[in-house]
Amino acid sequence: MKQFFIIFIIFISCTPQTSSELIESVDTTTEKNNDFLFITPISCSATGEGCEMLYLKNANKGYKDVENKDCNGSNIEFNFDKKYKFDFAVFVNFKDDKYKKSGKPKTLDIYVNESSVRAVISSDTNFQDQYVYFPEEWGYTDTVNLNFRNSYFDEENVEYCGVQNIFFYGYEYIDE
């Protein structure tokens, strides 16, 4: 019985946080400090519909691009109220019937300050959140552009390229 209890405790302590648990544990204010922040865009533009639903914490509407259902050519630009140094973004797949209807982004280019990096989101993640890290040398910016290159795509079932939420984390620019 003791062995079972110890294994159970180890399992619980090794369980990763979900994005909603991470959001709750991070300071969501934007006061001048160098604390790690949950960063919310002030606006966005995209080739599809609903980009503003991506950064609402409890929205289950998400982003949908019907024209680019394989995600190739689907673009989203996020604008922020001030400059931040982005550490990572969390991509959250749909968790209901929309999961089977959406092409899940596989490869994307992230553009910040005329620099870009290609990121690959894991396959077979089902409903798990995916973390995409920004290069440390990128510095501060108030705009992030995402260009989806392709998706995990089942041509018979997929109706659109889609993501339920994207959450950004990083640090506020401090002018010293």
C-alpha positions in Angstrom: 0.0 0.0 0.0 2.9 2.4 0.8 4.4 1.8 -2.6 1.1 2.6 -4.4 0.8 5.8 -2.4 4.3 6.9 -3.2 3.8 6.2 -6.9 0.5 8.1 -6.9 2.3 11.1 -5.3 5.1 11.0 -7.9 2.5 10.8 -10.7 0.5 13.8 -9.4 3.6 15.9 -9.0 4.8 15.2 -12.5 1.5 16.0 -14.2 1.9 19.0 -16.5 -0.1 22.2 -16.1 -2.9 22.9 -18.6 -3.0 26.3 -20.2 -5.9 27.4 -18.0 -3.9 26.4 -14.8 -0.9 28.3 -16.2 -3.0 31.4 -16.9 -4.3 31.4 -13.3 -0.9 31.1 -11.9 0.7 33.9 -13.9 0.3 37.6 -13.0 -2.2 38.9 -15.6 -1.5 42.6 -14.9 0.7 44.8 -17.0 2.2 47.0 -14.3 5.8 48.1 -14.8 7.8 45.2 -13.5 9.9 42.5 -14.9 7.6 39.7 -13.8 6.5 36.9 -16.1 3.1 37.9 -17.6 0.1 36.5 -19.4 -0.1 38.9 -22.4 -3.4 39.7 -24.0 -3.5 41.3 -27.5 -5.5 44.4 -28.0 -6.5 43.6 -31.6 -5.8 41.2 -34.4 -6.4 40.7 -38.2 -6.5 37.4 -40.1 -7.4 35.7 -43.3 -10.1 33.7 -41.5 -12.8 34.6 -38.9 -12.7 34.9 -35.2 -9.1 35.8 -34.4 -10.3 37.9 -31.5 -11.8 34.8 -30.0 -8.3 33.2 -29.7 -7.2 35.2 -26.7 -10.5 35.1 -24.7 -9.9 32.7 -21.8 -13.2 30.8 -21.9 -14.1 31.2 -25.6 -14.9 28.0 -27.4 -15.4 29.7 -30.7 -11.8 30.1 -31.8 -10.3 31.0 -35.2 -11.6 29.4 -38.4 -10.3 29.8 -41.9 -12.7 28.1 -44.3 -10.8 29.3 -47.5 -7.5 27.7 -46.3 -8.8 24.6 -44.6 -5.5 22.9 -44.9 -4.1 26.0 -43.1 -1.6 26.7 -45.9 -1.7 30.5 -46.3 -3.8 31.2 -43.2 -2.3 34.3 -41.4 -3.0 36.0 -38.1 -1.4 39.3 -36.9 -1.7 40.2 -33.2 -1.2 43.7 -31.9 -0.4 44.5 -28.3 -0.7 47.7 -26.2 3.0 48.0 -25.7 6.3 46.2 -26.3 6.9 42.8 -24.8 9.6 40.1 -24.9 7.6 37.0 -25.8 8.8 33.7 -24.2 6.2 31.3 -25.6 2.7 30.9 -26.9 0.2 28.1 -26.1 -1.9 26.7 -28.9 -5.1 25.1 -27.7 -7.0 22.7 -30.0 -10.8 22.6 -30.0 -12.1 20.1 -27.4 -15.5 19.3 -28.8 -17.1 18.4 -32.1 -15.0 21.1 -33.7 -11.9 19.1 -33.1 -12.7 16.6 -35.9 -13.9 19.4 -38.2 -10.7 21.5 -38.0 -7.4 21.2 -39.7 -4.9 21.5 -36.8 -1.9 23.7 -37.6 1.2 21.7 -38.1 3.9 24.0 -39.3 3.9 27.8 -38.9 6.2 30.7 -39.3 6.3 33.3 -36.5 7.4 36.8 -37.5 8.6 39.4 -34.9 10.7 42.5 -35.8 11.5 41.2 -39.3 12.9 38.0 -37.9 11.2 34.6 -38.3 11.3 31.1 -37.0 9.6 28.0 -38.2 7.8 26.0 -35.5 6.3 22.5 -35.8 3.4 21.5 -33.6 3.3 17.9 -32.6 0.9 15.4 -34.1 -1.4 13.0 -32.3 -1.8 15.5 -29.5 -5.6 15.1 -29.4 -6.8 17.7 -27.0 -3.4 18.6 -25.5 -2.1 22.2 -25.5 1.0 22.8 -27.6 3.8 25.2 -26.5 5.7 27.2 -29.2 8.8 29.0 -27.9 10.1 32.3 -29.2 13.9 32.7 -29.8 15.5 34.6 -26.9 17.4 36.9 -29.1 14.3 38.4 -30.7 13.9 41.3 -28.3 10.8 43.4 -27.6 7.9 43.9 -30.0 4.2 45.0 -30.0 3.2 42.8 -33.0 3.4 39.1 -33.6 2.5 37.5 -37.0 1.7 33.9 -37.5 1.8 32.3 -41.0 0.4 28.8 -41.0 2.1 26.6 -43.6 0.1 23.3 -43.4 -2.0 21.2 -41.0 -2.8 17.8 -39.8 -5.6 17.4 -42.4 -8.2 14.8 -43.2 -9.7 16.0 -46.5 -13.0 14.2 -46.0 -13.8 15.5 -42.6 -12.1 18.9 -42.3 -14.2 22.0 -42.9 -11.7 24.7 -41.8 -8.3 25.5 -40.4 -8.9 26.1 -36.8 -7.5 26.8 -33.3 -9.6 27.3 -30.2 -7.2 29.6 -28.3 -3.7 31.1 -28.5 -2.2 32.5 -25.2 1.0 34.5 -25.1 3.5 34.7 -22.2 6.6 36.9 -21.6 7.9 40.1 -20.1 7.0 43.7 -20.4 9.5 46.2 -22.0 11.1 48.3 -19.3 12.8 51.5 -20.4 15.6 52.1 -17.9 
